[in-house]
Amino acid sequence: MADSSQALAAASVGTAEPARIPRPGSGRTRRVLLGIGAVLLGVGIWWLLSLRTSPLFLPSPALVWAAAIELWADGTLWASVLASSGRILVGWSLGLVLGIPLGVLMGHFRLVREAMDPYIEFFRFIPPIAFVTLAVIWMGPGEASKVALILYTTIFIVTLNTIAGVLSVSELRLRAAQALGAGRMQVLRTVIVPSTVPYMVTGARLAMGNSFLTIVSAEIVAAQVGLGSLIWTARNYGRTEWVFVGIIALGLLGFCFDRVLRLVVQKTLNRYGATL
């Protein structure tokens, strides 16, 4: 029996499927190469289209690059990026700090949800740009008005996503926790909140995108420095290439913010069996 077992083991080892060697073009490298290729293709199409139009209508990539160097050299671009980034981060963070607890309470306690629901359903349909004038009148043209507008556009998205996460928690998990002797607040802390983390992250990412939409409107109306102000100033001077620089800077800034957010929360999400 021992000999036959050893022979069977040797045979199984000998016939085992060899380990697969990943191809050079697979995985992350392939995604990166495809992304770079797609960007280069887009720039090439942009360049071809710019050859058939005037620079005022569609400046070429080379002209936009030269404008970016010009704005960077005199400090305008860097100051605009810093100003917009600071306003977005402060307003967005405040929206998370207020929206997540509010969403958890509204999702878990029906009384709170019924009391707050009319306000949520009313104000979430009013765009932040409608409050730009009032924000300037109430808070002045300084940083507070712009931060408040970003907070406004963030809090509803985060709150609604958190409510959806709380309401989606399995009833079986809640009953199991209660059967083990957990009280209502303990269930909230140990079952509901961890299960809602993926929804919170989704709300945070969506709110980040809306923050970029809001900051441009706010800076156009009441700001001397910022990417929105840069775009508006470029419009007044007829510098379309500056407009492109501001738009591209907004896109790159949003891309970087989203990637950093994904890196920060990925480990947390993995603990709860979710991915980005």
MOMOWO-V298278 format. One record per residue. N is the residue number from 1. PHI is phi in whole degrees, -180 to 180 (NA if undefined). D_CENTER is the distance of its C-alpha to the mean C-alpha in Angstrom with 1 decimal. Layout:
BEGIN
N/PHI/D_CENTER + N/PHI/D_CENTER
END
This chain:
BEGIN
1/NA/63.0 + 2/-63/61.5 + 3/-63/62.3 + 4/-66/60.8 + 5/-66/57.6 + 6/-65/57.3 + 7/-65/58.1 + 8/-65/55.4 + 9/-65/52.8 + 10/-64/53.9 + 11/-66/53.6 + 12/-67/50.2 + 13/-67/49.0 + 14/-69/50.7 + 15/-101/49.2 + 16/-64/45.7 + 17/-70/43.0 + 18/-62/42.0 + 19/-64/38.5 + 20/-80/36.2 + 21/-96/35.2 + 22/-62/31.8 + 23/-72/32.1 + 24/-59/31.0 + 25/-93/28.7 + 26/-99/26.9 + 27/70/23.7 + 28/-63/21.2 + 29/-60/23.6 + 30/-65/23.9 + 31/-64/20.2 + 32/-63/20.1 + 33/-65/23.3 + 34/-64/22.2 + 35/-64/19.0 + 36/-63/21.3 + 37/-62/23.9 + 38/-65/21.7 + 39/-66/20.6 + 40/-63/24.3 + 41/-64/25.4 + 42/-63/23.1 + 43/-66/24.5 + 44/-63/28.0 + 45/-64/27.7 + 46/-58/26.5 + 47/-63/29.5 + 48/-64/31.9 + 49/-67/30.9 + 50/-67/31.3 + 51/-69/34.8 + 52/-100/35.8 + 53/-132/34.5 + 54/-82/35.0 + 55/-61/32.6 + 56/-67/32.1 + 57/-84/30.7 + 58/-147/28.8 + 59/-68/29.1 + 60/-75/29.3 + 61/-56/26.9 + 62/-65/29.6 + 63/-67/29.9 + 64/-67/26.2 + 65/-63/26.3 + 66/-64/29.4 + 67/-66/27.8 + 68/-63/24.8 + 69/-64/27.5 + 70/-62/29.4 + 71/-69/26.6 + 72/-72/25.7 + 73/-64/29.4 + 74/-90/29.9 + 75/87/26.9 + 76/-66/25.3 + 77/-66/22.2 + 78/-64/21.5 + 79/-64/22.2 + 80/-67/19.9 + 81/-63/16.9 + 82/-63/17.8 + 83/-64/18.3 + 84/-65/15.1 + 85/-62/13.1 + 86/-62/15.2 + 87/-65/14.9 + 88/-65/11.1 + 89/-64/11.2 + 90/-68/14.2 + 91/-64/13.4 + 92/-67/10.0 + 93/-64/11.9 + 94/-64/14.8 + 95/-63/13.0 + 96/-68/12.2 + 97/-61/15.7 + 98/-90/17.3 + 99/-74/15.3 + 100/-67/15.5 + 101/-61/19.3 + 102/-63/20.0 + 103/-65/18.5 + 104/-64/20.5 + 105/-66/23.6 + 106/-67/23.4 + 107/-75/22.9 + 108/-92/25.7 + 109/-111/28.2 + 110/-62/29.4 + 111/-61/31.0 + 112/-65/27.9 + 113/-63/26.1 + 114/-68/29.0 + 115/-74/29.3 + 116/-92/25.7 + 117/-58/25.0 + 118/-60/26.9 + 119/-69/24.8 + 120/-61/21.4 + 121/-70/22.7 + 122/-81/24.2 + 123/-76/21.6 + 124/-70/18.5 + 125/-93/20.3 + 126/-96/21.0 + 127/-68/18.5 + 128/-59/17.8 + 129/-63/19.8 + 130/-68/22.8 + 131/-101/22.7 + 132/-61/22.5 + 133/-63/26.3 + 134/-64/26.8 + 135/-63/24.3 + 136/-68/26.3 + 137/-66/29.5 + 138/-77/28.7 + 139/-116/26.8 + 140/87/28.0 + 141/-82/26.4 + 142/-79/25.1 + 143/-71/21.8 + 144/-60/22.1 + 145/-66/21.8 + 146/-73/18.5 + 147/-64/16.9 + 148/-63/18.4 + 149/-67/16.9 + 150/-68/13.3 + 151/-58/14.3 + 152/-62/15.9 + 153/-75/13.0 + 154/-88/10.8 + 155/-64/13.7 + 156/-72/14.7 + 157/-65/11.6 + 158/-65/11.4 + 159/-63/15.2 + 160/-66/15.7 + 161/-67/13.6 + 162/-68/15.5 + 163/-59/18.7 + 164/-61/18.3 + 165/-66/17.9 + 166/-65/20.9 + 167/-71/23.0 + 168/-90/22.3 + 169/-63/23.9 + 170/-61/27.1 + 171/-64/30.2 + 172/-64/32.1 + 173/-66/30.0 + 174/-65/30.5 + 175/-68/34.2 + 176/-64/34.5 + 177/-65/33.2 + 178/-67/35.5 + 179/-67/38.4 + 180/-85/37.9 + 181/98/38.4 + 182/-75/35.0 + 183/-79/34.9 + 184/-64/32.3 + 185/-70/30.3 + 186/-69/30.6 + 187/-61/29.3 + 188/-61/26.3 + 189/-77/25.7 + 190/-101/26.5 + 191/-117/25.6 + 192/-71/23.3 + 193/-62/20.7 + 194/-60/20.4 + 195/-70/20.3 + 196/-93/17.4 + 197/-55/15.0 + 198/-59/13.3 + 199/-68/12.9 + 200/-61/11.5 + 201/-65/8.8 + 202/-61/8.0 + 203/-62/8.4 + 204/-65/6.2 + 205/-69/3.0 + 206/-64/5.3 + 207/-66/6.4 + 208/-61/4.1 + 209/-62/5.2 + 210/-68/8.4 + 211/-63/8.9 + 212/-69/9.4 + 213/-64/11.8 + 214/-75/13.5 + 215/-63/14.2 + 216/-64/16.1 + 217/-62/18.3 + 218/-66/19.0 + 219/-75/19.9 + 220/-65/22.1 + 221/-81/24.1 + 222/-143/24.4 + 223/-162/23.5 + 224/-96/25.6 + 225/-133/23.0 + 226/144/19.4 + 227/-67/17.9 + 228/-64/18.6 + 229/-64/22.1 + 230/-62/22.6 + 231/-63/22.0 + 232/-69/24.4 + 233/-63/27.0 + 234/-62/26.9 + 235/-63/27.7 + 236/-65/30.6 + 237/-95/32.1 + 238/68/31.6 + 239/-100/29.6 + 240/-63/27.5 + 241/-66/26.6 + 242/-67/25.0 + 243/-60/22.9 + 244/-63/21.7 + 245/-62/21.1 + 246/-64/18.8 + 247/-66/16.9 + 248/-65/16.5 + 249/-63/15.6 + 250/-62/12.7 + 251/-63/11.5 + 252/-67/12.2 + 253/-65/10.6 + 254/-64/7.2 + 255/-61/8.0 + 256/-66/9.3 + 257/-61/6.8 + 258/-67/4.5 + 259/-65/8.1 + 260/-63/9.3 + 261/-61/7.2 + 262/-65/8.5 + 263/-66/11.8 + 264/-68/12.1 + 265/-97/11.8 + 266/-60/13.4 + 267/-64/16.9 + 268/-64/16.4 + 269/-65/15.4 + 270/-61/18.4 + 271/-65/20.6 + 272/-109/20.0 + 273/73/20.4 + 274/-123/16.8 + 275/-135/14.7 + 276/-99/11.4
END
